Amino acid sequence: MSAAERPELVLLAVQSSAIVDHVALVERAAILREAGEEAGSQRVSHAELERLLSGRPFTSSAGGSAANTLRGLASGFGLRCGVVGAVGDDAFGELYCAALANAGVDTARLVLQPGRPTGRCAVLVDPEGQRTMRTALDGAACLQEGDIAADCFSGCAWVSLSLYALYTPGLAGAVVGCARLNGCHLALHLGSWELVRRFRGELRALLTSGCVRAVFCNEREAREFAADEATGEPGCAEDALEELTRLCGTAVVTLGPRGCVARCGAQTVRQEAVARVECVDSTAAGDLFAAGFLAGLTQSAPLDMCAKLGCLAGAAAVTVPGADVSPAAWKWAKAQLSLLGLPQSQTPASQSDSCPGWLPADTPD
């Protein structure tokens, strides 16, 4: 599809390797016995992934941080968005493409790589909702620097990028260059504290590129960003928030069950999490938080509203197993608007008809 034929999008998210999540409910003892340790994410072989799933019922859906955020933006908030990435020429690649397309995500910029498998992840969820992820990416389809064409982001206002892109040499730089060429704002997700530690220099270069307008991280990632360069001791999340705001304009630190803190310029907002929510599965809670926050940010909503929408979307995510938030969960989230001080509203009078039912009618377009 040529650039002229592509619809204008609010946001494009870069996911270098498409991933299909296989979510299985597993007792904690079994996770410790079979996966070695609980929580976190580790790379495994395809054979190891099959062993972990063997004999267990599981559900499969499009996974990966970018895909999770995009589905939230499209199906939860009604925003027009798309994915840039690589997918294998196999059944799992077909599942990935179909899942995103069915959620309303534009998949025209996905690169099909014949002969390569699609990435897969076993997501083992214990009875408390904690997830243990084991990802198989050996030989998987992967976006390369040369796949980012000059017009890749044309007609798009925002580009979302994870620090995981730094594993592919040149890819993040190509994304920044293309975003600048097309006048796009960049939203950067730090991904994990290990990434912040490993790519500290590259992260600094990204943050000073002039393209990054918003940064998302959790508390541990923030502390790693603010770590003492001489000793390596983790720093203070508040210090990280201040510096990230200075570099990018808007910075958000998620605090799990304690909500989030967001800063833009001199304004700081602290938002509590939605109360009395039963956590079924924490998979993609951070990704869906980002979807809610970005839904407000891309529509020029006030900072406090962005934070509240993020917490609502994150709460919806933990009420269901896996990363695919159901229509019932989205309906529940919208019903919580009044509890967080947000007015129930009608669709904004805008040409894009963005964020139906979430933002007040007087929110700037």
C-alpha positions as CSV (number, residue, x, y, z in Angstrom):
1,M,0.0,0.0,0.0
2,S,1.5,3.4,-1.0
3,A,1.7,6.3,1.4
4,A,-1.0,8.1,-0.5
5,E,-3.4,5.2,0.1
6,R,-2.8,4.9,3.8
7,P,-5.3,6.4,6.2
8,E,-4.1,9.1,8.6
9,L,-3.3,7.6,12.0
10,V,-3.0,9.0,15.5
11,L,-0.2,6.7,16.5
12,L,2.1,4.0,15.0
13,A,3.9,1.6,17.3
14,V,7.1,-0.1,16.4
15,Q,7.4,-3.8,17.4
16,S,10.5,-5.2,15.9
17,S,9.4,-8.8,16.2
18,A,5.8,-9.9,16.2
19,I,5.1,-12.2,19.2
20,V,2.2,-14.5,19.9
21,D,1.4,-15.0,23.6
22,H,0.3,-18.4,24.9
23,V,-1.3,-17.8,28.3
24,A,-1.7,-20.7,30.7
25,L,-2.9,-20.7,34.3
26,V,-0.3,-22.6,36.4
27,E,0.2,-23.3,40.1
28,R,3.2,-21.5,41.6
29,A,4.9,-24.7,42.5
30,A,4.8,-25.9,38.9
31,I,6.3,-22.7,37.7
32,L,9.2,-23.0,40.1
33,R,9.7,-26.6,39.2
34,E,9.5,-26.2,35.4
35,A,10.6,-22.6,34.7
36,G,13.3,-22.4,37.3
37,E,12.1,-19.2,38.9
38,E,8.9,-17.2,38.9
39,A,8.1,-13.7,37.4
40,G,10.2,-11.8,35.0
41,S,11.0,-12.6,31.3
42,Q,13.7,-14.9,30.0
43,R,14.6,-16.1,26.5
44,V,14.2,-19.9,25.8
45,S,14.4,-22.2,22.8
46,H,11.4,-23.2,20.8
47,A,11.7,-26.7,22.2
48,E,11.7,-25.3,25.8
49,L,8.6,-23.3,25.0
50,E,6.8,-26.3,23.7
51,R,7.8,-28.3,26.8
52,L,6.4,-25.6,29.1
53,L,3.1,-25.6,27.3
54,S,2.8,-29.4,26.8
55,G,-0.3,-30.9,28.4
56,R,-1.7,-27.5,29.5
57,P,-4.7,-25.7,28.2
58,F,-3.7,-22.2,27.0
59,T,-5.1,-19.3,25.0
60,S,-3.2,-17.6,22.2
61,S,-3.3,-14.0,21.1
62,A,-1.1,-11.3,19.6
63,G,1.4,-10.3,22.2
64,G,4.4,-8.0,22.8
65,S,4.2,-4.6,24.4
66,A,3.4,-2.6,21.2
67,A,0.6,-4.9,20.2
68,N,-0.9,-4.8,23.7
69,T,-0.9,-1.0,23.7
70,L,-2.3,-0.8,20.2
71,R,-5.2,-3.0,20.9
72,G,-6.0,-0.9,23.9
73,L,-5.9,2.3,21.9
74,A,-8.0,0.8,19.1
75,S,-10.6,-1.4,20.7
76,G,-10.7,0.4,24.1
77,F,-10.5,4.0,23.1
78,G,-11.4,4.0,19.4
79,L,-8.2,5.6,18.2
80,R,-6.9,5.0,14.7
81,C,-3.5,3.4,15.1
82,G,-1.1,1.0,13.4
83,V,1.9,-1.3,13.8
84,V,5.3,-1.3,12.2
85,G,7.1,-4.6,12.5
86,A,8.1,-8.0,11.1
87,V,6.1,-11.2,11.1
88,G,6.9,-14.7,10.1
89,D,5.3,-16.6,7.2
90,D,3.5,-19.1,9.4
91,A,0.2,-19.8,11.2
92,F,1.3,-17.8,14.2
93,G,2.0,-14.8,11.9
94,E,-1.5,-15.2,10.5
95,L,-2.9,-15.2,14.0
96,Y,-0.9,-12.1,15.0
97,C,-2.1,-10.1,11.9
98,A,-5.7,-11.2,12.3
99,A,-5.8,-10.4,16.0
100,L,-4.6,-6.8,15.5
101,A,-6.7,-6.3,12.4
102,N,-9.8,-7.5,14.3
103,A,-9.1,-5.0,17.0
104,G,-9.0,-2.2,14.5
105,V,-5.3,-1.8,14.2
106,D,-3.8,-0.9,10.8
107,T,-1.3,-3.7,9.8
108,A,-0.3,-2.4,6.4
109,R,3.2,-1.6,7.6
110,L,4.0,-5.2,8.8
111,V,6.9,-6.8,6.9
112,L,6.4,-10.4,6.0
113,Q,9.6,-12.4,6.2
114,P,9.2,-15.8,4.5
115,G,11.2,-18.7,6.0
116,R,11.3,-17.2,9.5
117,P,9.1,-18.1,12.4
118,T,6.9,-15.7,14.3
119,G,8.1,-15.0,17.9
120,R,6.2,-16.8,20.6
121,C,6.0,-16.4,24.4
122,A,4.7,-18.8,27.1
123,V,3.0,-16.7,29.7
124,L,2.6,-18.7,32.9
125,V,0.1,-17.1,35.3
126,D,-0.1,-18.2,39.0
127,P,-3.3,-18.0,41.1
128,E,-2.3,-14.5,42.4
129,G,-2.1,-13.1,38.9
130,Q,1.7,-13.0,38.7
131,R,3.1,-13.9,35.3
132,T,6.3,-15.7,34.3
133,M,7.2,-15.1,30.7
134,R,9.5,-17.4,28.6
135,T,10.0,-16.1,25.1
136,A,11.3,-17.9,22.0
137,L,12.8,-15.6,19.4
138,D,15.6,-17.7,17.9
139,G,15.5,-17.1,14.2
140,A,12.3,-15.2,14.4
141,A,11.2,-12.5,12.0
142,C,12.8,-9.2,13.0
143,L,12.5,-5.7,11.7
144,Q,15.8,-4.2,10.4
145,E,17.1,-0.7,10.0
146,G,16.5,-0.9,6.2
147,D,12.8,-1.7,6.7
148,I,12.1,1.8,7.9
149,A,11.4,3.7,4.7
150,A,11.4,7.5,4.5
151,D,7.6,7.6,4.3
152,C,7.0,4.9,6.9
153,F,5.4,7.3,9.4
154,S,3.7,9.6,7.0
155,G,0.3,10.8,8.0
156,C,0.9,9.9,11.7
157,A,1.1,12.2,14.6
158,W,2.8,10.0,17.2
159,V,5.3,7.1,17.1
160,S,5.7,4.7,20.0
161,L,9.0,2.9,20.5
162,S,10.3,0.5,23.1
163,L,13.9,0.4,24.3
164,Y,13.9,-3.3,23.1
165,A,14.5,-1.9,19.6
166,L,18.1,-1.3,20.7
167,Y,18.8,-5.0,20.4
168,T,18.7,-4.5,16.6
169,P,21.6,-2.3,15.5
170,G,20.5,0.9,13.8
171,L,16.8,0.3,14.2
172,A,16.1,2.9,16.9
173,G,18.2,5.5,15.0
174,A,16.2,4.8,11.9
175,V,12.9,5.2,13.8
176,V,14.1,8.6,15.3
177,G,15.3,9.8,11.9
178,C,12.0,8.8,10.2
179,A,9.9,10.4,13.0
180,R,11.8,13.7,12.7
181,L,11.5,13.6,8.9
182,N,7.7,13.2,9.1
183,G,7.2,15.6,12.0
184,C,6.1,12.9,14.5
185,H,6.2,13.1,18.3
186,L,8.0,10.0,19.8
187,A,6.7,8.2,22.9
188,L,9.5,6.1,24.5
189,H,8.9,3.0,26.7
190,L,11.9,2.0,28.8
191,G,10.9,-1.7,28.8
192,S,12.9,-3.1,31.7
193,W,15.5,-2.0,34.2
194,E,17.9,-4.4,32.6
195,L,17.6,-2.5,29.3
196,V,18.1,0.8,31.0
197,R,21.4,-0.5,32.5
198,R,22.6,-2.2,29.4
199,F,21.8,0.6,27.0
200,R,22.4,3.6,29.2
201,G,24.4,5.6,26.7
202,E,22.1,4.8,23.8
203,L,19.1,5.8,25.9
204,R,20.7,9.2,26.7
205,A,21.2,9.7,22.9
206,L,17.6,8.9,22.2
207,L,16.4,11.3,25.0
208,T,18.5,14.2,23.7
209,S,17.5,13.6,20.0
210,G,14.8,16.2,20.2
211,C,12.0,13.8,19.0
212,V,11.1,12.2,22.3
213,R,8.1,14.0,23.8
214,A,6.9,11.4,26.4
215,V,8.6,8.7,28.4
216,F,7.0,5.7,30.2
217,C,8.7,3.6,32.9
218,N,8.0,1.7,36.1
219,E,9.5,2.6,39.4
220,R,12.5,0.2,39.1
221,E,13.3,1.4,35.6
222,A,13.2,5.0,36.9
223,R,15.6,4.2,39.7
224,E,18.0,2.5,37.3
225,F,17.9,5.5,35.1
226,A,18.9,7.7,38.1
227,A,21.5,5.2,39.3
228,D,24.9,6.5,40.5
229,E,27.3,6.2,37.5
230,A,30.3,5.5,39.8
231,T,28.7,2.9,42.1
232,G,25.8,1.6,40.1
233,E,23.5,2.1,43.1
234,P,19.9,2.7,42.1
235,G,18.8,6.3,42.4
236,C,15.5,8.0,43.3
237,A,12.5,7.7,41.1
238,E,11.6,11.4,41.8
239,D,15.1,12.4,40.5
240,A,14.5,10.3,37.3
241,L,11.1,11.9,36.8
242,E,12.6,15.4,37.0
243,E,15.4,14.7,34.6
244,L,13.1,12.8,32.1
245,T,10.7,15.7,32.2
246,R,13.5,18.2,31.5
247,L,14.7,16.1,28.5
248,C,11.3,15.2,27.0
249,G,8.5,17.3,28.3
250,T,6.3,14.6,29.7
251,A,7.4,11.7,31.9
252,V,5.3,9.0,33.7
253,V,6.4,6.5,36.4
254,T,3.9,3.7,37.1
255,L,3.7,2.4,40.6
256,G,1.7,-0.8,40.3
257,P,-1.1,-0.9,42.9
258,R,-0.1,2.6,44.1
259,G,-1.1,4.2,40.8
260,C,1.3,6.5,39.0
261,V,3.1,9.9,39.1
262,A,3.3,12.0,36.0
263,R,5.0,15.3,35.3
264,C,4.9,17.8,32.5
265,G,6.9,21.0,32.9
266,A,6.2,22.3,36.4
267,Q,3.0,20.3,36.8
268,T,3.1,17.0,38.8
269,V,0.1,14.7,39.1
270,R,-0.1,11.7,41.5
271,Q,-3.0,9.3,40.6
272,E,-4.1,6.4,42.8
273,A,-4.9,3.1,41.2
274,V,-8.6,2.1,40.9
275,A,-9.7,0.6,44.2
276,R,-11.2,-2.8,44.9
277,V,-9.9,-4.5,41.7
278,E,-9.3,-8.2,41.8
279,C,-6.1,-9.0,39.9
280,V,-6.6,-12.1,37.8
281,D,-3.5,-11.6,35.6
282,S,-1.1,-8.7,35.6
283,T,0.0,-9.4,32.0
284,A,0.1,-6.2,29.9
285,A,-1.1,-4.0,32.8
286,G,1.7,-1.5,32.0
287,D,1.1,-1.7,28.3
288,L,-2.6,-0.9,28.8
289,F,-1.8,1.9,31.2
290,A,0.3,3.4,28.4
291,A,-2.7,3.0,26.0
292,G,-4.9,4.9,28.4
293,F,-2.4,7.7,29.0
294,L,-1.6,8.0,25.3
295,A,-5.3,8.1,24.5
296,G,-5.5,11.3,26.5
297,L,-2.1,12.7,25.6
298,T,-2.6,12.4,21.8
299,Q,-5.9,14.2,22.1
300,S,-4.4,17.1,24.2
301,A,-6.2,16.1,27.4
302,P,-5.0,17.6,30.7
303,L,-2.2,15.7,32.5
304,D,-4.5,14.6,35.4
305,M,-7.0,13.1,32.9
306,C,-4.2,11.2,31.0
307,A,-3.1,9.7,34.3
308,K,-6.7,8.7,35.2
309,L,-7.3,7.1,31.8
310,G,-4.0,5.2,32.2
311,C,-5.0,3.8,35.6
312,L,-8.4,2.8,34.3
313,A,-7.0,0.9,31.3
314,G,-4.4,-0.8,33.5
315,A,-7.2,-1.8,35.9
316,A,-9.2,-3.3,33.0
317,A,-6.1,-5.3,32.0
318,V,-5.7,-7.1,35.3
319,T,-9.3,-8.2,35.5
320,V,-8.9,-10.7,32.6
321,P,-6.4,-13.4,31.8
322,G,-4.0,-12.5,29.0
323,A,-3.4,-9.2,27.3
324,D,-6.6,-9.1,25.3
325,V,-9.1,-6.9,27.3
326,S,-12.6,-8.0,26.7
327,P,-15.5,-5.7,25.8
328,A,-17.0,-6.4,29.2
329,A,-13.8,-5.2,30.9
330,W,-13.8,-2.0,28.8
331,K,-17.4,-1.5,29.7
332,W,-16.5,-1.9,33.4
333,A,-13.6,0.6,33.0
334,K,-15.9,3.2,31.5
335,A,-18.3,2.8,34.3
336,Q,-15.5,3.8,36.7
337,L,-15.1,7.2,35.2
338,S,-17.1,9.0,37.9
339,L,-15.2,7.2,40.7
340,L,-12.0,8.9,39.4
341,G,-13.6,12.3,39.0
342,L,-14.0,12.1,35.3
343,P,-17.4,13.1,33.8
344,Q,-19.3,10.6,31.8
345,S,-19.2,12.3,28.4
346,Q,-20.3,12.0,24.8
347,T,-18.0,11.6,21.8
348,P,-16.0,14.8,21.2
349,A,-17.1,16.9,18.2
350,S,-14.0,16.2,16.1
351,Q,-13.4,15.1,12.6
352,S,-11.5,12.1,13.8
353,D,-14.2,11.0,16.3
354,S,-11.4,9.9,18.6
355,C,-11.7,8.4,22.1
356,P,-15.5,8.0,22.0
357,G,-17.2,7.9,25.4
358,W,-14.0,8.7,27.3
359,L,-13.0,12.3,27.0
360,P,-15.2,15.3,27.8
361,A,-16.7,17.1,24.8
362,D,-14.7,20.2,25.4
363,T,-11.3,18.4,25.3
364,P,-9.1,20.0,22.6
365,D,-8.7,18.0,19.4
